[in-house]
Amino acid sequence: MVKITGFSGSPRKNGNTNFLVQTILKKAAEKGYETDFVSLNKADIGFCEACDACHKSGKGCVKKDGMQELGEKMKEADVWVLGTPVYWWGPTAQMKVFTDRWYGLPRETFQNKKVILVVPMEDTEEKTASHVIGMYQDSFDYIGVEIADIIVAKGVMEAGAVQSKPDIIQQAENAVDKI
């Protein structure tokens, strides 16, 4: 059975990012896939200290926090849905610290994985999301993860605003067909 885990980097519990990630997971569940949702906002993840002990020892990160459990969730899933609103032309701090900690994960965590990237933002110009998208495209290329789809939701600042955009909701639902 295909397992899909959604990771949301939004600080808003009922925000647009969580809604879109959960929309994808709901559609996946309807197709019989196993799903899981993780809000990174309350996750106990410390910053990478750049000590490189994870690579020197071969035993992973020496920090013992919530990243061990999240790393296992990543490894167990076949597909990840990563959602982050655009904050100052980049991902949220919650998503960035999560991403930075991938450095200490075993390489098999990334083998044969696919990802759907979800990027809601207030701006209506798609170029505003280009740094977030570019960062993840380069990162996924480097670690060998295939991007199944990228969903950019423009003009959705207020919590719940994306719910009045049926075209974006449809794009999120259709993303499941690309995995």
C-alpha positions as CSV (number, residue, x, y, z in Angstrom):
1,M,0.0,0.0,0.0
2,V,1.2,3.5,-0.8
3,K,1.8,5.7,2.2
4,I,1.7,9.5,2.0
5,T,2.8,11.7,4.8
6,G,2.0,15.4,4.7
7,F,4.3,17.9,6.6
8,S,3.0,21.4,7.1
9,G,5.3,24.2,8.0
10,S,2.5,26.7,8.6
11,P,2.1,28.3,12.0
12,R,-1.6,28.6,11.4
13,K,-3.6,25.6,12.6
14,N,-6.5,26.4,10.2
15,G,-4.5,28.1,7.5
16,N,-4.3,27.7,3.8
17,T,-1.3,25.4,3.9
18,N,-2.8,22.9,6.3
19,F,-6.0,23.0,4.3
20,L,-4.3,22.2,1.0
21,V,-2.0,19.5,2.5
22,Q,-5.0,17.9,4.1
23,T,-7.0,18.1,0.9
24,I,-4.3,16.1,-0.9
25,L,-4.3,13.6,1.9
26,K,-8.0,13.3,1.9
27,K,-8.0,12.6,-1.8
28,A,-5.3,10.0,-1.4
29,A,-7.2,8.3,1.4
30,E,-10.2,8.1,-0.9
31,K,-8.0,6.2,-3.4
32,G,-7.1,3.7,-0.7
33,Y,-3.7,5.2,0.2
34,E,-2.5,5.3,3.8
35,T,-2.1,8.9,5.0
36,D,-0.6,10.8,7.9
37,F,-0.4,14.5,8.7
38,V,2.3,16.3,10.7
39,S,2.2,19.9,11.8
40,L,5.7,21.1,12.2
41,N,4.6,24.2,14.1
42,K,4.6,22.3,17.5
43,A,7.3,19.8,16.6
44,D,10.3,19.6,18.9
45,I,13.0,20.1,16.3
46,G,16.2,21.9,17.2
47,F,18.5,23.6,14.8
48,C,21.3,21.8,13.0
49,E,24.5,22.7,14.8
50,A,26.8,21.9,11.8
51,C,28.9,19.6,14.0
52,D,28.9,17.0,11.2
53,A,28.8,14.2,13.9
54,C,25.9,12.6,11.9
55,H,28.3,11.9,9.0
56,K,31.4,11.2,11.1
57,S,29.8,8.6,13.3
58,G,27.4,7.1,10.7
59,K,24.8,7.0,13.4
60,G,22.8,10.0,12.4
61,C,22.2,13.3,14.3
62,V,23.5,13.4,17.9
63,K,20.6,15.7,18.9
64,K,17.8,13.7,20.4
65,D,14.5,15.5,19.7
66,G,11.4,15.1,17.6
67,M,13.4,14.8,14.4
68,Q,14.1,11.1,15.0
69,E,10.4,10.3,14.8
70,L,9.9,12.6,11.8
71,G,12.8,11.0,10.0
72,E,11.1,7.6,10.5
73,K,7.9,9.0,9.1
74,M,9.8,10.2,6.1
75,K,11.5,6.9,5.6
76,E,8.2,4.9,6.0
77,A,6.3,7.1,3.5
78,D,6.4,6.6,-0.3
79,V,5.3,10.1,-1.0
80,W,5.7,13.4,1.0
81,V,3.5,16.4,0.8
82,L,5.5,19.4,1.9
83,G,3.5,22.6,2.5
84,T,5.0,25.9,3.4
85,P,3.6,29.4,3.0
86,V,6.0,32.0,1.5
87,Y,7.7,34.0,4.3
88,W,10.0,36.7,3.1
89,W,10.6,34.9,-0.2
90,G,11.5,31.6,1.5
91,P,9.9,28.8,3.5
92,T,8.7,29.3,7.1
93,A,11.2,28.8,9.9
94,Q,9.3,25.6,10.9
95,M,9.8,24.1,7.4
96,K,13.4,25.4,7.0
97,V,14.6,23.8,10.3
98,F,12.9,20.6,9.3
99,T,14.6,20.7,5.9
100,D,18.0,21.6,7.4
101,R,17.9,18.5,9.7
102,W,17.6,16.2,6.6
103,Y,21.4,16.5,6.5
104,G,21.7,14.1,9.4
105,L,19.2,11.5,8.1
106,P,20.4,8.2,6.5
107,R,20.5,8.3,2.7
108,E,17.9,5.5,2.5
109,T,15.4,8.0,3.9
110,F,15.3,9.6,0.4
111,Q,15.4,6.5,-1.8
112,N,12.5,6.0,-4.2
113,K,10.5,9.0,-2.8
114,K,8.2,11.4,-4.5
115,V,7.1,14.7,-3.2
116,I,4.2,17.2,-3.8
117,L,5.2,20.7,-2.9
118,V,2.5,23.1,-1.7
119,V,3.3,26.8,-1.6
120,P,0.5,29.2,-0.6
121,M,1.2,32.9,-0.5
122,E,-0.4,36.4,-0.3
123,D,1.2,37.7,-3.5
124,T,-0.4,37.2,-6.8
125,E,2.8,37.0,-8.8
126,E,4.1,33.5,-9.1
127,K,7.7,34.7,-9.1
128,T,7.4,35.4,-5.4
129,A,7.4,31.7,-4.8
130,S,10.4,31.1,-7.0
131,H,13.0,31.0,-4.2
132,V,11.0,28.4,-2.2
133,I,10.4,26.3,-5.3
134,G,14.0,26.7,-6.5
135,M,15.4,25.7,-3.1
136,Y,13.3,22.6,-3.0
137,Q,13.9,21.7,-6.7
138,D,17.7,21.9,-6.1
139,S,17.5,20.0,-2.8
140,F,15.3,17.2,-4.2
141,D,17.6,16.9,-7.2
142,Y,20.6,16.6,-4.9
143,I,19.0,13.9,-2.7
144,G,17.3,12.1,-5.5
145,V,13.7,12.7,-4.7
146,E,11.2,13.0,-7.6
147,I,8.9,16.0,-7.6
148,A,5.4,14.8,-8.6
149,D,3.8,18.2,-8.6
150,I,4.1,21.7,-7.4
151,I,1.0,23.7,-6.3
152,V,1.4,27.4,-6.0
153,A,-1.7,29.1,-4.4
154,K,-1.5,32.8,-5.1
155,G,-3.5,35.5,-3.4
156,V,-4.4,33.6,-0.2
157,M,-3.3,35.6,2.8
158,E,-6.2,35.2,5.2
159,A,-6.7,31.9,6.9
160,G,-9.3,29.9,4.8
161,A,-9.0,32.1,1.7
162,V,-7.9,29.2,-0.4
163,Q,-11.3,27.5,0.2
164,S,-12.9,30.0,-2.1
165,K,-10.5,29.1,-5.0
166,P,-11.9,25.9,-6.6
167,D,-9.2,25.8,-9.2
168,I,-6.5,25.5,-6.6
169,I,-8.4,22.9,-4.6
170,Q,-8.9,20.9,-7.9
171,Q,-5.1,21.2,-8.6
172,A,-4.4,19.8,-5.1
173,E,-6.8,16.9,-5.6
174,N,-5.4,16.2,-9.0
175,A,-1.8,16.0,-7.6
176,V,-2.7,12.6,-6.2
177,D,-3.0,11.3,-9.7
178,K,0.6,12.3,-10.4
179,I,2.1,10.0,-7.8
